Amino acid sequence: MSFTREELSLDINYCISITIFSHSPEEALRVIFQAVNKLTAHLDKDVALTDSASGVIFLRSNGQLIINSHCRENPDIYDWPFDALEGDFIEKDMAGLL
């Protein structure tokens, strides 16, 4: 966790792993993004969503949602449902982080 906090320069003090069963991969990703929407609506803190394949998917720092443009520019590799995220966001290339 300290590596994640330092690498992303975020005030993160807890990391969890999420596994969803009985859904297709596409449905599971939508469920995860919907859960993140609820979490960020209730917490005014830094949040990051990462995975082992693409690294940083998106993060919220100081209230600003930032989406990894590398993932959006390569939908054939990273098929993340960014349209399911609520709120305004900016894009930033975070390829190689984590």
Number of C-alpha atoms within 10 A of each C-alpha: 11 13 9 18 15 11 11 17 11 18 15 17 11 10 13 7 6 7 7 12 7 7 10 10 12 11 13 15 18 18 15 16 20 14 13 18 15 11 13 16 12 9 10 12 15 18 23 20 16 16 11 7 10 17 16 23 23 22 20 18 18 12 13 13 20 20 23 20 16 18 24 18 11 11 11 9 11 14 13 17 15 15 9 15 16 15 10 8 14 11 14 13 15 19 14 9 14 15
